[in-house]
Amino acid sequence: MVSAKENMLIWKQRIDERNKSGMTVKEWCEMNGLSKHKYNYWNHKIITKKKPIEEIAFTEVTPILSERDNLISNSNKSDDFQIIYKDIQVTVPSNFNQNSLAGLMKVLQEL
């Protein structure tokens, strides 16, 4: 009996063969005595397995603050926290607005 892992490997090889052949799926399956339905099933299974899991990436954001903002943010420094996403670092003050932060996170995810 063939394991699921072996089946995956066999079908990956078959799908690679078909891709290199230049034939349509129907032609290749008929020539190799395989069901087009089974081919599509394994092709879908292999494609979904290849998709990388999205990872949360953090980066440094350098905020541009006025002198007044700097004075305010320095007074609450110990309660502030930082969000790092890709090459962006955001320092979030302790009295942050949740809706603004949610909007910022959506924008960062689109980068």
Backbone torsions as a table, in degrees:
resi	resn	phi	psi	omega
1	MET	NA	136.1	-177.2
2	VAL	-88.8	132.4	179.4
3	SER	-74.6	164.4	179.1
4	ALA	-62.2	-38.0	179.6
5	LYS	-64.6	-42.4	178.1
6	GLU	-66.2	-40.7	177.6
7	ASN	-60.1	-42.3	179.5
8	MET	-60.9	-44.5	-179.8
9	LEU	-64.7	-45.0	179.7
10	ILE	-59.8	-47.1	-177.9
11	TRP	-70.6	-32.3	175.6
12	LYS	-62.4	-43.0	178.0
13	GLN	-63.5	-42.9	179.3
14	ARG	-62.8	-43.3	-178.4
15	ILE	-67.0	-40.7	175.4
16	ASP	-61.0	-42.4	177.6
17	GLU	-58.3	-48.3	-178.6
18	ARG	-62.4	-42.0	179.4
19	ASN	-61.5	-41.2	-179.8
20	LYS	-71.7	-26.0	-176.5
21	SER	-69.3	-27.6	-177.0
22	GLY	81.6	-2.1	179.6
23	MET	-81.4	159.5	172.9
24	THR	-72.3	163.9	178.8
25	VAL	-59.8	-43.5	-178.8
26	LYS	-60.5	-48.3	180.0
27	GLU	-60.8	-47.2	-176.2
28	TRP	-64.9	-42.0	180.0
29	CYS	-65.0	-42.5	178.4
30	GLU	-62.8	-43.2	-179.6
31	MET	-64.2	-32.8	-176.9
32	ASN	-101.3	6.6	177.0
33	GLY	64.1	36.0	-179.6
34	LEU	-117.6	151.8	179.1
35	SER	-76.4	133.5	177.4
36	LYS	-62.7	-36.2	178.4
37	HIS	-61.3	-45.3	-179.8
38	LYS	-65.9	-40.4	177.9
39	TYR	-58.7	-49.1	-179.0
40	ASN	-64.2	-36.5	177.5
41	TYR	-60.1	-51.0	-178.0
42	TRP	-70.4	-35.1	177.3
43	ASN	-61.0	-45.1	178.6
44	HIS	-63.2	-43.4	-178.8
45	LYS	-61.8	-41.7	-179.0
46	ILE	-70.2	-43.0	179.9
47	ILE	-61.7	-43.9	-179.1
48	THR	-66.8	-34.1	-180.0
49	LYS	-69.5	-31.3	-178.5
50	LYS	-73.0	-23.5	-175.8
51	LYS	-63.3	124.7	179.5
52	PRO	-71.6	146.8	176.0
53	ILE	-75.5	130.3	-179.2
54	GLU	-65.0	130.9	179.0
55	GLU	-106.6	148.2	176.0
56	ILE	-83.8	121.6	179.8
57	ALA	-110.1	143.0	179.1
58	PHE	-115.6	148.8	179.7
59	THR	-148.1	171.0	-175.6
60	GLU	-91.2	134.9	175.7
61	VAL	-119.3	130.0	176.8
62	THR	-105.0	107.5	-178.9
63	PRO	-73.9	149.3	175.8
64	ILE	-102.7	111.4	-175.9
65	LEU	-118.4	150.6	174.0
66	SER	-80.0	171.4	177.5
67	GLU	-58.3	-41.1	-179.9
68	ARG	-62.6	-45.1	178.4
69	ASP	-61.4	-40.7	179.2
70	ASN	-61.8	-42.1	179.4
71	LEU	-63.6	-43.1	179.7
72	ILE	-65.6	-46.5	-177.0
73	SER	-67.9	-33.0	178.7
74	ASN	-67.9	-30.4	-178.8
75	SER	-69.5	-26.7	-178.8
76	ASN	-111.4	21.8	-172.9
77	LYS	-50.1	-41.3	-174.2
78	SER	-67.1	-26.1	-179.0
79	ASP	-93.2	-10.1	-180.0
80	ASP	-71.0	157.9	171.8
81	PHE	-138.2	164.1	-176.5
82	GLN	-117.1	143.8	172.5
83	ILE	-114.8	126.3	179.2
84	ILE	-117.5	123.0	-177.6
85	TYR	-139.5	120.9	-175.4
86	LYS	51.6	-119.1	179.2
87	ASP	-100.9	24.2	-174.2
88	ILE	-122.8	132.9	176.3
89	GLN	-121.9	126.2	-179.9
90	VAL	-116.7	126.4	173.0
91	THR	-94.4	120.3	-176.9
92	VAL	-103.8	121.6	-179.9
93	PRO	-70.1	157.9	-177.6
94	SER	-61.1	-26.3	-179.1
95	ASN	-100.4	38.9	-176.4
96	PHE	-67.9	155.9	175.6
97	ASN	-92.0	120.6	-175.5
98	GLN	-61.0	-38.3	-179.9
99	ASN	-66.6	-39.7	178.4
100	SER	-65.1	-42.1	179.2
101	LEU	-64.5	-41.2	178.0
102	ALA	-61.6	-41.7	178.0
103	GLY	-64.4	-41.9	178.0
104	LEU	-61.2	-43.1	-179.3
105	MET	-63.2	-38.2	177.7
106	LYS	-63.8	-42.0	179.0
107	VAL	-64.2	-44.4	-179.9
108	LEU	-62.1	-38.7	-180.0
109	GLN	-64.6	-26.6	-179.6
110	GLU	-80.2	-12.0	-179.3
111	LEU	-73.6	NA	NA
